[in-house]
Amino acid sequence: MIIMIAAAAENNALGKDNKIVWHLPNDYKRFKLLTSGHHIIMGRKTFESLQKPLPDRTHIIVTRQKDYQAEGCIIVDNIEKALKACPEDQDSFIIGGGEIYTIGLPYADKIELTRVHARFEADAFFPEISDTQWKIEASEINEKDEKHKYDYTYLTFIRK
């Protein structure tokens, strides 16, 4: 199954200047729990924003840069090649950024979205989720607290 995983604000903002503009430690823990042991597909800028490869995951980087190299990573030049590099019998995750989410959406079977209940200025956005193509399978509301400045909801969408 191809799963898109993201955290996006009410205005679908993902980040600005290649950085996430909020800090939600529980969302990071959930991301790690869901993606560990799996193939993760991302754009070059998202990979470079990580500072180092994430442990216990196979990184697939989509880039138009011909000679791009990243040790221990699979480098491809389009989303179709990225998807072919994933095992068919396992879940694989598309983790961003905005352009990769947009081109990956038609291939996704499921979306794990953390909806941050605020609006942010951003330069990367998550695509609109059409309720004619997707339905919410699960929802879990989380209120802000001393470690989380914003309310947020975990939403699981499945393709209709």
C-alpha positions in Angstrom: 0.0 0.0 0.0 1.2 3.5 -0.8 0.6 5.8 2.1 1.1 9.6 2.1 2.1 10.9 5.6 2.1 14.6 6.4 1.4 17.3 8.9 -0.5 20.3 7.4 -2.1 23.3 8.8 -5.7 24.4 8.2 -4.6 26.3 5.1 -2.6 23.1 4.0 0.7 24.8 4.9 3.5 22.3 5.2 6.5 24.6 5.8 8.5 27.6 4.9 12.1 27.8 3.8 12.4 24.0 3.9 11.4 23.9 7.6 8.4 22.8 9.5 6.9 25.9 11.2 5.5 24.2 14.3 6.8 21.7 16.8 4.6 18.8 17.8 6.7 16.1 19.5 3.9 13.5 19.5 3.5 13.9 15.8 7.2 13.2 15.3 6.8 10.0 17.5 3.8 8.9 15.4 5.8 9.5 12.1 8.7 7.4 13.4 6.3 4.6 14.6 4.5 4.4 11.3 7.4 4.7 8.9 10.2 2.8 10.7 11.1 -0.4 8.8 9.6 0.9 5.5 10.6 2.6 2.3 10.1 6.4 2.4 9.8 8.5 -0.8 10.7 12.2 -0.7 12.0 15.0 -2.8 15.6 16.2 -2.6 14.8 19.3 -0.6 12.9 17.3 2.0 15.9 14.8 2.2 18.3 17.7 2.7 16.2 19.2 5.4 16.5 16.0 7.5 20.3 16.7 8.0 20.9 12.9 8.0 19.0 9.8 6.8 16.4 8.6 9.2 17.3 5.3 10.9 15.6 2.0 10.0 14.1 3.3 6.8 15.0 2.9 3.1 15.2 6.4 1.6 14.1 7.0 -2.0 14.9 10.5 -3.3 13.1 12.0 -6.3 15.2 14.7 -8.0 15.8 16.2 -11.4 19.5 16.7 -10.6 21.3 14.3 -12.9 24.4 13.5 -10.7 22.7 13.8 -7.3 24.2 11.4 -4.7 23.3 10.5 -1.2 25.0 7.6 0.5 22.8 4.6 1.2 19.8 6.1 -0.6 18.0 5.2 -3.9 18.0 8.2 -6.3 15.4 8.4 -9.1 14.2 11.1 -11.4 10.4 10.5 -11.2 7.6 9.3 -8.9 7.0 6.2 -11.0 10.5 5.0 -10.6 10.3 5.7 -6.9 7.2 3.6 -6.6 8.8 0.7 -8.6 11.7 0.7 -6.1 9.3 -0.1 -3.3 8.4 -3.7 -2.3 4.9 -4.5 -3.6 4.0 -6.6 -0.5 4.8 -3.9 2.1 3.6 -0.4 3.0 5.7 2.4 1.6 5.3 6.1 2.5 5.5 9.3 0.6 6.8 11.9 3.1 7.0 15.1 1.1 7.5 17.8 0.2 4.7 19.7 -1.4 5.5 18.9 -5.0 6.1 15.2 -4.2 2.8 15.0 -2.4 1.0 16.6 -5.4 2.5 14.2 -7.9 2.2 11.2 -5.5 -1.5 11.8 -4.6 -2.9 9.8 -7.6 -0.9 6.8 -6.6 -1.8 6.8 -2.9 -4.1 4.3 -1.3 -4.2 6.0 2.1 -3.3 9.3 3.7 -2.1 9.7 7.3 -2.6 13.5 7.9 -1.9 15.4 11.1 -4.1 18.5 10.7 -2.6 21.3 12.7 -5.4 23.6 13.8 -3.8 26.9 12.9 -2.9 28.8 9.8 0.7 29.6 8.8 2.6 31.5 6.1 4.3 28.9 4.0 5.9 28.2 0.7 5.1 24.5 0.5 1.5 23.2 0.7 -0.3 19.8 0.9 -2.7 19.2 -2.0 -6.4 19.4 -1.4 -8.0 16.2 -0.4 -11.2 15.6 -2.4 -14.1 14.2 -0.5 -15.3 12.6 -3.7 -12.1 10.4 -3.8 -11.3 10.1 -0.1 -13.1 9.2 3.1 -12.0 9.6 6.7 -11.5 6.2 8.2 -10.2 7.4 11.6 -9.8 10.6 13.6 -8.1 11.4 16.8 -8.2 14.9 18.3 -5.2 16.1 20.4 -5.4 19.3 22.4 -2.5 21.7 22.9 -0.5 21.3 26.1 2.8 22.4 27.6 4.7 20.5 24.8 2.3 21.2 21.9 1.4 24.9 21.1 -1.4 24.0 18.8 -4.4 21.6 18.8 -4.0 18.9 16.1 -6.0 16.0 14.8 -4.7 12.7 13.4 -6.8 11.9 10.3 -6.6 8.6 8.3 -8.1 8.9 4.8 -8.7 5.9 2.5 -9.4 6.1 -1.2 -13.1 5.5 -2.0 
